C-alpha cells in the first residue's frame, strides 16, 4: 500500500495544481471581462461628453472666427524715408483701429516721444501721415506698436 499511497498523493498534488491553474485562469478571464466593461463604460462616457459639448465647441469656433485673436507688432520701423520732408510712412500690416502707438525719437535711447493720433498724425489703413511740425528729420527714428 505504501506505493499506492504515494501515487495517490502525487495524483492529488497534480489535481490540486491543475485545479489552481484553472481557478487562476477563470479569475484572470473574469478580471479581463470586468476590465473590458470598465473600459467600454469610460469610452461611452467620453463619447457622451463629446456629443454633449459638440454645440459648445461649435459655438466657440464660431466666436473665434468672428473675433480672432489679434497678432501684435512691437517696435516696427514703418517704411518711408526719414529726411525731414517726407510725412508718409507705411506699416507692414493693417492695424486694428485704435491700437497704433507711434514713437518718435532723436536718439536711440528709450522710446522717445509718443505721437498722438489726430494730434501728431493720421492713419488710413497701413498709411501713416505725420502732421507738419512733427515730421522726423534725418537721423531721427520712428517705431510703431500695434495689433492687427
PADRENBA-21912 format. One record per atom (N, C-alpha, C, O): x, y, z; residue in three letters. Coordinates in pm, whole numbers. Layout:
# PADRENBA-21912
REC       px       py       pz   rokol
REC        X        Y        Z     Ala
...
***
This chain:
# PADRENBA-21912
REC       px       py       pz   rokol
REC       78     -119        0     Unk
REC        0        0        0     Unk
REC       83      127        0     Unk
REC       38      231      -48     Unk
REC      203      120       52     Unk
REC      280      244       53     Unk
REC      297      299      -87     Unk
REC      292      421     -102     Unk
REC      316      219     -189     Unk
REC      333      270     -325     Unk
REC      206      334     -377     Unk
REC      208      435     -447     Unk
REC       93      270     -341     Unk
REC      -35      325     -386     Unk
REC      -63      459     -318     Unk
REC     -120      549     -381     Unk
REC      -25      472     -193     Unk
REC      -47      597     -120     Unk
REC       35      709     -181     Unk
REC      -13      821     -197     Unk
REC      162      676     -214     Unk
REC      248      777     -277     Unk
REC      191      821     -411     Unk
REC      190      941     -442     Unk
REC      144      726     -489     Unk
REC       86      759     -619     Unk
REC      -39      843     -601     Unk
REC      -61      939     -674     Unk
REC     -121      807     -504     Unk
REC     -244      881     -477     Unk
REC     -211     1024     -435     Unk
REC     -277     1119     -476     Unk
REC     -107     1037     -351     Unk
REC      -68     1172     -306     Unk
REC      -15     1254     -424     Unk
REC      -45     1372     -437     Unk
REC       65     1188     -511     Unk
REC      118     1257     -629     Unk
REC        4     1300     -722     Unk
REC        4     1412     -773     Unk
REC      -93     1210     -744     Unk
REC     -207     1244     -828     Unk
REC     -290     1358     -767     Unk
REC     -335     1448     -837     Unk
REC     -307     1352     -637     Unk
REC     -380     1457     -568     Unk
REC     -308     1591     -584     Unk
REC     -371     1694     -608     Unk
REC     -176     1588     -570     Unk
REC      -96     1711     -586     Unk
REC     -110     1765     -728     Unk
REC     -124     1886     -746     Unk
REC     -106     1678     -829     Unk
REC     -123     1720     -968     Unk
REC     -262     1779     -989     Unk
REC     -278     1881    -1056     Unk
REC     -364     1714     -929     Unk
REC     -500     1764     -943     Unk
REC     -515     1902     -877     Unk
REC     -584     1990     -929     Unk
REC     -450     1920     -762     Unk
REC     -456     2050     -694     Unk
REC     -390     2156     -781     Unk
REC     -442     2267     -793     Unk
REC     -273     2123     -841     Unk
REC     -204     2218     -928     Unk
REC     -291     2254    -1049     Unk
REC     -303     2371    -1086     Unk
REC     -351     2151    -1111     Unk
REC     -437     2173    -1227     Unk
REC     -557     2259    -1188     Unk
REC     -593     2353    -1259     Unk
REC     -619     2224    -1075     Unk
REC     -735     2300    -1029     Unk
REC     -696     2444     -997     Unk
REC     -770     2537    -1030     Unk
REC     -581     2464     -933     Unk
REC     -534     2600     -902     Unk
REC     -512     2680    -1030     Unk
REC     -549     2798    -1037     Unk
REC     -452     2618    -1131     Unk
REC     -428     2685    -1259     Unk
REC     -561     2722    -1324     Unk
REC     -575     2831    -1379     Unk
REC     -659     2629    -1319     Unk
REC     -789     2657    -1379     Unk
REC     -860     2771    -1305     Unk
REC     -922     2857    -1368     Unk
REC     -852     2771    -1173     Unk
REC     -913     2879    -1093     Unk
REC     -847     3013    -1128     Unk
REC     -915     3113    -1147     Unk
REC     -714     3013    -1137     Unk
REC     -642     3136    -1171     Unk
REC     -682     3186    -1310     Unk
REC     -700     3305    -1332     Unk
REC     -695     3091    -1404     Unk
REC     -736     3129    -1540     Unk
REC     -877     3187    -1539     Unk
REC     -903     3285    -1609     Unk
REC     -966     3128    -1464     Unk
REC    -1103     3180    -1456     Unk
REC    -1104     3320    -1395     Unk
REC    -1175     3409    -1442     Unk
REC    -1024     3339    -1288     Unk
REC    -1018     3470    -1226     Unk
REC     -960     3572    -1323     Unk
REC    -1008     3686    -1330     Unk
REC     -857     3533    -1398     Unk
REC     -796     3623    -1495     Unk
REC     -897     3658    -1603     Unk
REC     -908     3775    -1640     Unk
REC     -970     3561    -1655     Unk
REC    -1070     3587    -1758     Unk
REC    -1181     3676    -1703     Unk
REC    -1232     3764    -1772     Unk
REC    -1218     3653    -1577     Unk
REC    -1320     3735    -1515     Unk
REC    -1269     3879    -1499     Unk
REC    -1342     3975    -1524     Unk
REC    -1142     3892    -1456     Unk
REC    -1083     4026    -1442     Unk
REC    -1075     4096    -1577     Unk
REC    -1103     4216    -1586     Unk
REC    -1038     4024    -1680     Unk
REC    -1032     4084    -1814     Unk
REC    -1171     4129    -1857     Unk
REC    -1186     4238    -1913     Unk
REC    -1271     4046    -1832     Unk
REC    -1408     4083    -1869     Unk
REC    -1453     4207    -1791     Unk
REC    -1516     4296    -1848     Unk
REC    -1420     4213    -1662     Unk
REC    -1456     4329    -1582     Unk
REC    -1382     4454    -1631     Unk
REC    -1439     4563    -1641     Unk
REC    -1255     4437    -1662     Unk
REC    -1175     4548    -1713     Unk
REC    -1231     4599    -1846     Unk
REC    -1239     4720    -1868     Unk
REC    -1270     4508    -1933     Unk
REC    -1329     4548    -2062     Unk
REC    -1459     4625    -2039     Unk
REC    -1486     4722    -2110     Unk
REC    -1539     4583    -1942     Unk
REC    -1662     4656    -1910     Unk
REC    -1630     4799    -1863     Unk
REC    -1696     4895    -1904     Unk
REC    -1529     4812    -1777     Unk
REC    -1489     4944    -1728     Unk
REC    -1442     5031    -1845     Unk
REC    -1480     5147    -1855     Unk
REC    -1358     4975    -1933     Unk
REC    -1306     5049    -2048     Unk
REC    -1421     5092    -2140     Unk
REC    -1427     5207    -2183     Unk
REC    -1510     5000    -2169     Unk
REC    -1624     5033    -2256     Unk
REC    -1711     5142    -2194     Unk
REC    -1760     5231    -2264     Unk
REC    -1732     5136    -2062     Unk
REC    -1810     5241    -1994     Unk
REC    -1740     5376    -2003     Unk
REC    -1805     5479    -2023     Unk
REC    -1607     5375    -1989     Unk
REC    -1532     5501    -1999     Unk
REC    -1541     5560    -2140     Unk
REC    -1560     5680    -2156     Unk
REC    -1529     5474    -2242     Unk
REC    -1543     5521    -2380     Unk
REC    -1684     5577    -2402     Unk
REC    -1700     5679    -2470     Unk
REC    -1783     5512    -2346     Unk
REC    -1920     5562    -2359     Unk
REC    -1932     5700    -2294     Unk
REC    -1996     5789    -2349     Unk
REC    -1871     5716    -2176     Unk
REC    -1875     5846    -2108     Unk
REC    -1804     5953    -2190     Unk
REC    -1853     6066    -2200     Unk
REC    -1689     5918    -2247     Unk
REC    -1614     6014    -2329     Unk
REC    -1697     6054    -2451     Unk
REC    -1710     6172    -2482     Unk
REC    -1752     5956    -2520     Unk
REC    -1834     5985    -2638     Unk
REC    -1956     6069    -2602     Unk
REC    -1993     6160    -2676     Unk
REC    -2018     6039    -2489     Unk
REC    -2134     6118    -2445     Unk
REC    -2090     6261    -2415     Unk
REC    -2162     6356    -2448     Unk
REC    -1973     6278    -2353     Unk
REC    -1922     6412    -2323     Unk
REC    -1893     6490    -2450     Unk
REC    -1924     6609    -2459     Unk
REC    -1835     6424    -2548     Unk
REC    -1807     6490    -2676     Unk
REC    -1938     6532    -2743     Unk
REC    -1950     6644    -2791     Unk
REC    -2033     6441    -2745     Unk
REC    -2163     6472    -2807     Unk
REC    -2232     6587    -2733     Unk
REC    -2291     6676    -2795     Unk
REC    -2225     6585    -2600     Unk
REC    -2291     6689    -2521     Unk
REC    -2226     6825    -2542     Unk
REC    -2292     6928    -2532     Unk
REC    -2094     6826    -2570     Unk
REC    -2023     6953    -2585     Unk
REC    -2001     6992    -2730     Unk
REC    -1936     7094    -2756     Unk
REC    -2052     6916    -2823     Unk
REC    -2033     6949    -2965     Unk
REC    -2090     7087    -2997     Unk
REC    -2028     7164    -3071     Unk
REC    -2205     7119    -2942     Unk
REC    -2264     7251    -2966     Unk
REC    -2177     7361    -2907     Unk
REC    -2160     7466    -2968     Unk
REC    -2122     7336    -2788     Unk
REC    -2033     7435    -2725     Unk
REC    -1907     7455    -2807     Unk
REC    -1860     7568    -2824     Unk
REC    -1851     7346    -2858     Unk
REC    -1731     7354    -2941     Unk
REC    -1761     7432    -3067     Unk
REC    -1680     7515    -3109     Unk
REC    -1874     7406    -3129     Unk
REC    -1914     7477    -3250     Unk
REC    -1933     7626    -3222     Unk
REC    -1892     7710    -3301     Unk
REC    -1995     7658    -3110     Unk
REC    -2016     7798    -3072     Unk
REC    -1883     7868    -3047     Unk
REC    -1864     7982    -3089     Unk
REC    -1791     7799    -2980     Unk
REC    -1659     7856    -2954     Unk
REC    -1584     7880    -3084     Unk
REC    -1520     7984    -3099     Unk
REC    -1591     7786    -3177     Unk
REC    -1523     7803    -3305     Unk
REC    -1582     7921    -3381     Unk
REC    -1508     7997    -3443     Unk
REC    -1713     7936    -3376     Unk
REC    -1779     8049    -3441     Unk
REC    -1733     8181    -3379     Unk
REC    -1709     8278    -3450     Unk
REC    -1721     8183    -3247     Unk
REC    -1676     8304    -3177     Unk
REC    -1533     8339    -3217     Unk
REC    -1502     8455    -3243     Unk
REC    -1446     8239    -3221     Unk
REC    -1306     8262    -3260     Unk
REC    -1299     8313    -3402     Unk
REC    -1218     8401    -3433     Unk
REC    -1382     8258    -3491     Unk
REC    -1383     8305    -3630     Unk
REC    -1433     8449    -3639     Unk
REC    -1385     8527    -3722     Unk
REC    -1531     8486    -3555     Unk
REC    -1587     8620    -3557     Unk
REC    -1493     8721    -3492     Unk
REC    -1478     8833    -3541     Unk
REC    -1429     8681    -3383     Unk
REC    -1339     8768    -3309     Unk
REC    -1203     8700    -3296     Unk
REC    -1171     8647    -3189     Unk
REC    -1124     8702    -3401     Unk
REC     -996     8630    -3396     Unk
REC     -900     8691    -3294     Unk
REC     -906     8809    -3262     Unk
REC     -813     8607    -3245     Unk
REC     -709     8652    -3152     Unk
REC     -613     8741    -3230     Unk
REC     -562     8700    -3334     Unk
REC     -588     8863    -3182     Unk
REC     -505     8955    -3260     Unk
REC     -358     8916    -3258     Unk
REC     -310     8849    -3167     Unk
REC     -291     8960    -3360     Unk
REC     -146     8949    -3364     Unk
REC      -90     9083    -3319     Unk
REC     -156     9187    -3334     Unk
REC       29     9082    -3266     Unk
REC       91     9202    -3214     Unk
REC      219     9233    -3290     Unk
REC      292     9143    -3332     Unk
REC      244     9361    -3307     Unk
REC      371     9407    -3363     Unk
REC      428     9508    -3265     Unk
REC      359     9601    -3223     Unk
REC      553     9489    -3228     Unk
REC      622     9582    -3139     Unk
REC      747     9634    -3208     Unk
REC      823     9557    -3268     Unk
REC      768     9763    -3199     Unk
REC      889     9828    -3247     Unk
REC      913     9811    -3397     Unk
REC     1027     9799    -3441     Unk
REC      804     9809    -3475     Unk
REC      819     9804    -3620     Unk
REC      871     9938    -3670     Unk
REC      828    10044    -3624     Unk
REC      963     9933    -3763     Unk
REC     1011    10054    -3830     Unk
REC      925    10073    -3954     Unk
REC      939     9998    -4050     Unk
REC      836    10172    -3952     Unk
REC      750    10192    -4069     Unk
REC      834    10226    -4193     Unk
REC      939    10290    -4183     Unk
REC      785    10182    -4308     Unk
REC      855    10212    -4432     Unk
REC      839    10358    -4470     Unk
REC      732    10417    -4453     Unk
REC      944    10416    -4522     Unk
REC      941    10555    -4565     Unk
REC     1070    10626    -4527     Unk
REC     1135    10590    -4429     Unk
REC     1105    10725    -4605     Unk
REC     1230    10798    -4582     Unk
REC     1216    10895    -4466     Unk
REC     1122    10975    -4460     Unk
REC     1311    10886    -4373     Unk
REC     1318    10981    -4262     Unk
REC     1420    11087    -4305     Unk
REC     1540    11068    -4292     Unk
REC     1366    11202    -4356     Unk
REC     1455    11302    -4414     Unk
REC     1412    11446    -4384     Unk
REC     1466    11540    -4442     Unk
REC     1317    11463    -4295     Unk
REC     1272    11597    -4260     Unk
REC     1164    11653    -4351     Unk
REC     1103    11756    -4319     Unk
REC     1138    11587    -4466     Unk
REC     1035    11637    -4557     Unk
REC      927    11533    -4586     Unk
REC      815    11570    -4622     Unk
REC      956    11406    -4570     Unk
REC      859    11300    -4601     Unk
REC      762    11282    -4484     Unk
REC      805    11246    -4374     Unk
REC      632    11306    -4506     Unk
REC      535    11288    -4398     Unk
REC      467    11150    -4399     Unk
REC      394    11118    -4306     Unk
REC      491    11069    -4504     Unk
REC      413    10946    -4523     Unk
REC      498    10822    -4493     Unk
REC      609    10808    -4544     Unk
REC      442    10734    -4409     Unk
REC      509    10609    -4371     Unk
REC      409    10495    -4380     Unk
REC      289    10515    -4365     Unk
REC      461    10376    -4405     Unk
REC      373    10260    -4428     Unk
REC      404    10148    -4329     Unk
REC      520    10112    -4308     Unk
REC      298    10095    -4270     Unk
REC      311     9979    -4181     Unk
REC      306     9850    -4263     Unk
REC      255     9850    -4375     Unk
REC      357     9743    -4208     Unk
REC      358     9614    -4278     Unk
REC      219     9550    -4281     Unk
REC      190     9472    -4371     Unk
REC      134     9583    -4183     Unk
REC        1     9521    -4172     Unk
REC     -104     9629    -4153     Unk
REC      -73     9742    -4114     Unk
REC     -229     9595    -4180     Unk
REC     -340     9686    -4150     Unk
REC     -369     9677    -4000     Unk
REC     -414     9572    -3954     Unk
REC     -344     9782    -3925     Unk
REC     -365     9774    -3780     Unk
REC     -513     9777    -3744     Unk
REC     -595     9835    -3815     Unk
REC     -544     9714    -3633     Unk
REC     -678     9726    -3576     Unk
REC     -696     9871    -3531     Unk
REC     -607     9929    -3469     Unk
REC     -812     9928    -3562     Unk
REC     -839    10068    -3531     Unk
REC     -816    10095    -3382     Unk
REC     -863    10020    -3296     Unk
REC     -744    10202    -3355     Unk
REC     -722    10246    -3217     Unk
REC     -608    10177    -3144     Unk
REC     -589    10201    -3025     Unk
REC     -532    10092    -3211     Unk
REC     -427    10019    -3141     Unk
REC     -286    10070    -3170     Unk
REC     -190    10024    -3108     Unk
REC     -272    10164    -3264     Unk
REC     -138    10209    -3304     Unk
REC      -80    10303    -3198     Unk
REC     -145    10397    -3153     Unk
REC       43    10274    -3160     Unk
REC      124    10364    -3078     Unk
REC      246    10396    -3162     Unk
REC      324    10307    -3196     Unk
REC      262    10522    -3195     Unk
REC      371    10565    -3280     Unk
REC      471    10643    -3194     Unk
REC      436    10742    -3130     Unk
REC      595    10595    -3195     Unk
REC      701    10653    -3113     Unk
REC      800    10724    -3204     Unk
REC      835    10676    -3311     Unk
REC      846    10841    -3157     Unk
REC      938    10924    -3234     Unk
REC     1055    10961    -3142     Unk
REC     1034    10995    -3026     Unk
REC     1175    10955    -3195     Unk
REC     1289    10992    -3112     Unk
REC     1403    11049    -3193     Unk
REC     1417    11023    -3312     Unk
REC     1484    11126    -3123     Unk
REC     1603    11183    -3188     Unk
REC     1728    11108    -3147     Unk
REC     1835    11132    -3202     Unk
REC     1715    11015    -3050     Unk
REC     1826    10928    -3011     Unk
REC     1773    10786    -3006     Unk
REC     1652    10763    -3005     Unk
REC     1863    10693    -3002     Unk
REC     1823    10552    -2998     Unk
REC     1799    10504    -2856     Unk
REC     1776    10385    -2834     Unk
REC     1803    10595    -2760     Unk
REC     1784    10557    -2620     Unk
REC     1637    10573    -2582     Unk
REC     1578    10679    -2603     Unk
REC     1579    10469    -2529     Unk
REC     1443    10476    -2480     Unk
REC     1341    10483    -2593     Unk
REC     1375    10472    -2711     Unk
REC     1218    10502    -2554     Unk
REC     1109    10508    -2650     Unk
REC     1099    10643    -2718     Unk
REC     1052    10651    -2832     Unk
REC     1141    10747    -2653     Unk
REC     1123    10879    -2711     Unk
REC      986    10933    -2680     Unk
REC      931    10909    -2572     Unk
REC      929    11006    -2775     Unk
REC      800    11073    -2758     Unk
REC      690    10991    -2823     Unk
REC      705    10942    -2935     Unk
REC      580    10977    -2751     Unk
REC      462    10910    -2807     Unk
REC      384    11012    -2888     Unk
REC      339    11114    -2835     Unk
REC      368    10985    -3017     Unk
REC      289    11073    -3102     Unk
REC      143    11034    -3089     Unk
REC      110    10915    -3085     Unk
REC       57    11131    -3083     Unk
REC      -86    11104    -3065     Unk
REC     -160    11112    -3198     Unk
REC     -143    11206    -3275     Unk
REC     -242    11010    -3221     Unk
REC     -321    11008    -3343     Unk
REC     -417    11127    -3342     Unk
REC     -472    11163    -3238     Unk
REC     -434    11187    -3457     Unk
REC     -518    11304    -3484     Unk
REC     -457    11434    -3429     Unk
REC     -502    11542    -3466     Unk
REC     -356    11425    -3343     Unk
REC     -284    11544    -3300     Unk
REC     -154    11555    -3379     Unk
REC     -124    11659    -3438     Unk
REC      -78    11445    -3380     Unk
REC       52    11442    -3447     Unk
REC       49    11370    -3582     Unk
REC      135    11395    -3667     Unk
REC      -47    11282    -3602     Unk
REC      -53    11205    -3727     Unk
REC     -195    11156    -3752     Unk
REC     -280    11156    -3663     Unk
REC     -218    11112    -3876     Unk
REC     -342    11044    -3912     Unk
REC     -303    10909    -3970     Unk
REC     -189    10889    -4013     Unk
REC     -398    10819    -3971     Unk
REC     -371    10686    -4026     Unk
REC     -491    10639    -4107     Unk
REC     -606    10655    -4066     Unk
REC     -464    10582    -4221     Unk
REC     -567    10524    -4307     Unk
REC     -513    10392    -4358     Unk
REC     -421    10388    -4440     Unk
REC     -570    10282    -4310     Unk
REC     -517    10150    -4346     Unk
REC     -376    10137    -4294     Unk
REC     -353    10152    -4174     Unk
REC     -282    10109    -4383     Unk
REC     -141    10093    -4345     Unk
REC      -63    10225    -4351     Unk
REC       53    10231    -4308     Unk
REC     -125    10330    -4403     Unk
REC      -55    10455    -4431     Unk
REC      -67    10553    -4314     Unk
REC     -176    10590    -4273     Unk
REC       49    10594    -4262     Unk
REC       56    10695    -4157     Unk
REC      102    10825    -4223     Unk
REC      198    10827    -4299     Unk
REC       31    10933    -4193     Unk
REC       71    11065    -4242     Unk
REC       97    11152    -4120     Unk
REC        6    11182    -4043     Unk
REC      222    11193    -4105     Unk
REC      261    11274    -3989     Unk
REC      234    11422    -4021     Unk
REC      269    11471    -4129     Unk
REC      172    11490    -3926     Unk
REC      136    11631    -3943     Unk
REC      260    11720    -3946     Unk
REC      364    11689    -3887     Unk
REC      246    11829    -4016     Unk
REC      354    11927    -4027     Unk
REC      399    11969    -3887     Unk
REC      317    11984    -3796     Unk
REC      528    11987    -3871     Unk
REC      583    12025    -3741     Unk
REC      630    11905    -3660     Unk
REC      702    11921    -3561     Unk
REC      588    11784    -3702     Unk
REC      628    11663    -3629     Unk
REC      700    11563    -3719     Unk
REC      732    11452    -3676     Unk
REC      725    11601    -3843     Unk
REC      790    11511    -3941     Unk
REC      933    11483    -3893     Unk
REC     1008    11577    -3866     Unk
REC      971    11354    -3884     Unk
REC     1105    11322    -3836     Unk
REC     1214    11367    -3933     Unk
REC     1200    11360    -4055     Unk
REC     1323    11415    -3874     Unk
REC     1439    11461    -3951     Unk
REC     1538    11348    -3973     Unk
REC     1531    11244    -3907     Unk
REC     1630    11368    -4066     Unk
REC     1737    11272    -4090     Unk
REC     1807    11243    -3957     Unk
REC     1843    11335    -3884     Unk
REC     1826    11115    -3927     Unk
REC     1890    11074    -3802     Unk
REC     1790    11043    -3692     Unk
REC     1826    10976    -3595     Unk
REC     1667    11089    -3705     Unk
REC     1564    11055    -3606     Unk
REC     1517    10911    -3630     Unk
REC     1555    10849    -3730     Unk
REC     1438    10859    -3541     Unk
REC     1382    10725    -3560     Unk
REC     1232    10727    -3535     Unk
REC     1179    10815    -3467     Unk
REC     1167    10628    -3590     Unk
REC     1022    10613    -3580     Unk
REC      991    10466    -3555     Unk
REC     1044    10380    -3625     Unk
REC      908    10437    -3458     Unk
REC      870    10299    -3429     Unk
REC      719    10292    -3408     Unk
REC      658    10388    -3361     Unk
REC      660    10178    -3443     Unk
REC      516    10158    -3425     Unk
REC      489    10028    -3350     Unk
REC      551     9925    -3378     Unk
REC      398    10035    -3257     Unk
REC      344     9918    -3188     Unk
REC      196     9914    -3224     Unk
REC      129    10017    -3223     Unk
REC      144     9796    -3256     Unk
REC        1     9786    -3290     Unk
REC      -44     9641    -3292     Unk
REC       37     9548    -3286     Unk
REC     -174     9625    -3299     Unk
REC     -238     9494    -3318     Unk
REC     -294     9490    -3458     Unk
REC     -327     9593    -3516     Unk
REC     -305     9372    -3511     Unk
REC     -370     9357    -3643     Unk
REC     -442     9225    -3651     Unk
REC     -503     9194    -3753     Unk
***
